[in-house]
Amino acid sequence: MGDVLIALALGFAGGIASGMLGIGGGALFVPGLVIFLDVAQVRAEATSLLAIVPVAVVGAYRQHRYGNLRLRPGIALGALALPGVLLGTAIANVVSEHALAIAFACVQVVFAIGLARRAIRGDSSSGSE
C-alpha cells in the first residue's frame, strides 16, 4: 500500500510539474521511481513512458486552449521521437543499469545548467511559429 501512495504522490506532483513547467516524464517520474520506489532504471524509464501519455495529452490540450501550443514544432518533435524511442528502448535493454543511470543523470545536469544559465541571464523567447 505504501508503494501505491508514493506512486500517487509522484503522479500528482508530476501532473503539477508537467502543467506548470512542461516536465514530468523523464525529469520527474524516472528519478522518483528509482529513488522512492527502488525501481530499476530501465523499468523506471519504461513505466515513465506509459505514465506520461495521459499527462502529455491533457497538458497539450489545456495549453492549446490557452494559445501556447506550437503545433508544427510539436509534430516535428513527435515524429522524430517515434523512431528515436524505438532505437533508445533497444539500447536501454542491452546496456547496464549503471550506465543508464549515469547517462540519465548527465543529461539532467546538462539541461539543468543550460536552463539555469538562460534563467539567470533573463533570456526569453516569444516563440513565434
N, C-alpha and C positions, 0 to 999 in steps of 0.2 A: 504493500500500500504506500510506503514511503517513496518508492520509485515513481509511482503514478503521480503523487503530489508534486514531486520535483519536476517531472515532465510537464505537468500542468502549469507550474510556475514558469518554467523555461518557455513554454508555448505562449503564455500571456505576455511575458517580458519580450519575447521575440516579436510578437504582434505589435506591441507598442513601439519597439525599436525599428521595426520594419516600416510602419506607418510614418514615424517621425523622422527617421534617419535613412531609410532605404536599405537597412541591413536586417539580418535575421537569420538567413540560412546558414551559410558557412561562417559568417562572422560571429554569430552568437550561438546557434544550435550546436555546432560541432564542438566548440570548447566546453559548452555546458554539459553535453552528453558525456564527453571524455572526463571532465573534472568531477562533476557532481553525481553521475550515474555509473562511472567506471566502465563506459562502453569503449571498446577498441576503436582506434582511429578510423579504420576503413568502414566499420559498421556505423559509426557516428556520421561519417560522410554520407553513407547511403541513406540512413534514417533522415538526415537533414534534407537531402534531395526530395524525399517524399513529403516531409513536413512543410517545405517552402512552397509547394504547389498552390494550396489554397491561400496562403498568405500573399503570394505574388499576384494571384488572380484578383483577390479582393482589394489589395493595395493599389494595383494598377487601375482597377475600375474606379476606385474612390479618387485617386489622383487625376484621372481623366476627367472626372466630374468637376474638379477644381481648375481644369485647364492646364495642368502641369505635365501631362504625358507627351513625350516627343515620340510619336508613332514610328516614323521611319528609322531613326536610330535604334529604337526598341526592337523593331522587327529584324533589323540587320544583326543586332547583338544576339537575339534568339536564334536566328537562322544559322549563324556560325557556331553558336554554343552547342547545337544539336550534334554535329559530327565531333566537336571537341569533347563533349561529355562521353561519347562512345569510346573515344581514344583514352580519355582520362580514367574512366572506370576500368578499362582493360589494364592500364598501367598500375592503378591503385591495387589491383588484385594480384600483382606479381612482385611488387616491391615490398620491403619490410614495413611493418607498422611504425618502427622507429624513424625510418626515412620519411614516411608520410607525415608524421608528427612534426619533424624538423622542418620539412618543406612548408607545411601549413603555417607554422609559427613564423617562418621567414617571410612568407607572403603577407601575413597580417602586419608584421613590423614594418615592412617596406611601404605598405599602403598607409599605415598609421603615421609614419614620418612624413610622407608626401602630403597627406591631408592636414596634418598639424602645421606644416610649413605654409600651406595655402591659407589656412585659417589665420595664422599669426600675421601674414602679410596683408590679410584682408581682401584677397583676391576673390572675386565672384564673377559669374558669367550669367548673362541674361539667357543664354542657351537658345537663341532663336533657331527655328528649324529651317 
